[in-house]
Amino acid sequence: MIRELMHDPVFLACASEDATAEDAGTVKDLLDTLTAHHERCVGMAANMIGVRKRVIAFVCEDGTYMTMLNPVILKKEKPYDTEESCLSLLGGPRPCRRWKKIRVQYHTPEMKLRIRTFEGWTAQIIQHEIDHCSGVLI
């Protein structure tokens, strides 16, 4: 189901709780909402649809969609400064620091533990969404 976007900075600034297998509906809603906004958005966290769970969804560089539950960055390499916008936050791009290469531990929607390395644009999107899960706003 496509959900309404959350714009309340107080809500968005709260850290999210760990996701469980019972959050399958949130995963589906997050993907539905992301794909509905595909022209303006490449990633979303569950708190952007009003759910305080550590769930993110994003578009990979190859155009496929991916979801992660409880993502944690284990390793970061090659910092750089950039600017990002956010569908939940009003106003233009804001400066932030990102890493070109990250190693992430996460659960699949089936709760299988995975560790994977991401680089470039996909790594930047993941970092933005993990910040959302931690209540960090750009």
C-alpha positions in Angstrom: 0.0 0.0 0.0 1.3 3.5 -0.9 1.6 5.4 2.4 1.6 9.1 3.1 5.0 10.7 3.6 6.0 11.9 7.0 7.3 15.5 7.2 7.4 16.0 11.0 11.1 16.7 11.9 10.5 15.7 15.5 9.2 12.3 14.5 12.0 11.8 11.9 14.6 12.8 14.5 13.7 9.8 16.7 15.7 6.6 16.4 13.9 3.6 15.0 13.5 0.2 16.7 14.9 -3.0 15.3 12.7 -4.7 12.7 11.5 -8.3 12.9 9.9 -10.8 10.6 6.5 -9.4 11.7 7.4 -6.2 9.8 6.8 -7.7 6.4 3.9 -5.4 5.8 6.1 -2.4 6.5 8.6 -3.7 3.9 5.9 -4.0 1.3 4.4 -0.6 2.1 7.9 1.0 1.9 8.6 -0.5 -1.5 5.2 0.5 -2.8 5.7 4.0 -1.6 9.2 4.2 -3.0 8.1 3.0 -6.4 5.2 5.4 -6.4 7.8 8.3 -6.0 10.4 6.8 -8.3 10.7 10.0 -10.4 11.8 12.0 -7.3 13.2 9.5 -4.9 15.8 6.7 -4.9 15.6 5.5 -1.3 13.4 5.6 1.8 13.4 4.5 5.4 10.3 3.2 7.3 10.1 6.4 9.4 9.4 8.3 6.2 6.1 6.5 6.1 5.4 6.9 9.8 6.8 3.6 11.0 9.7 3.7 13.5 11.4 0.4 12.4 14.9 -0.1 11.0 13.8 -0.9 7.5 15.2 0.8 4.3 14.4 0.4 0.6 16.4 1.8 -2.3 17.2 1.6 -6.0 20.6 0.0 -6.8 22.7 1.4 -9.6 21.5 -1.4 -11.9 17.9 -0.2 -11.4 16.7 -3.1 -9.1 15.1 -2.4 -5.8 16.5 -3.7 -2.6 15.4 -3.8 1.1 17.3 -4.1 4.3 16.2 -4.7 7.8 18.4 -3.5 10.7 21.3 -2.3 8.5 24.5 -1.5 10.2 27.6 -0.1 8.5 30.6 -2.2 9.5 33.3 -0.4 7.6 33.6 2.9 5.7 36.3 4.0 3.2 37.1 7.2 1.3 35.1 10.1 2.8 33.8 12.9 0.6 31.6 15.9 1.0 28.4 16.2 -1.0 24.9 17.6 -1.0 21.6 15.7 -0.7 17.9 16.3 -0.8 15.2 14.4 1.0 11.6 13.8 0.1 10.6 14.1 3.8 12.4 17.4 4.4 11.4 20.7 2.8 13.9 22.9 1.2 16.8 22.3 -1.1 19.9 20.2 -1.0 21.9 20.2 2.3 25.6 19.5 2.8 26.7 16.1 4.3 29.7 13.8 4.5 29.5 10.3 2.9 31.8 7.4 2.2 32.5 6.0 -1.2 32.7 2.4 -0.1 30.8 0.8 2.8 30.4 -2.7 4.2 26.9 -3.3 5.5 25.4 -6.0 7.7 21.6 -6.4 7.4 18.8 -8.9 7.4 16.7 -9.8 4.4 12.9 -9.6 4.7 13.1 -13.4 5.5 15.5 -12.4 8.4 18.6 -14.0 6.8 21.7 -12.3 7.9 23.9 -10.8 5.1 27.0 -8.8 4.8 27.8 -7.0 1.5 30.0 -4.2 0.2 28.5 -1.3 -1.7 30.2 1.5 -3.6 29.4 4.8 -5.3 25.8 6.0 -5.7 24.2 3.0 -4.1 26.5 3.4 -1.0 25.5 7.0 -0.7 21.8 6.2 -0.8 22.2 3.4 1.9 24.1 5.8 4.2 21.3 8.4 3.8 18.6 5.9 4.7 20.6 4.4 7.6 20.9 7.9 9.0 17.1 8.1 8.9 16.9 4.9 11.0 19.1 6.6 13.5 17.1 9.8 13.6 19.9 11.7 11.8 18.5 14.4 9.4 20.7 16.0 6.8 
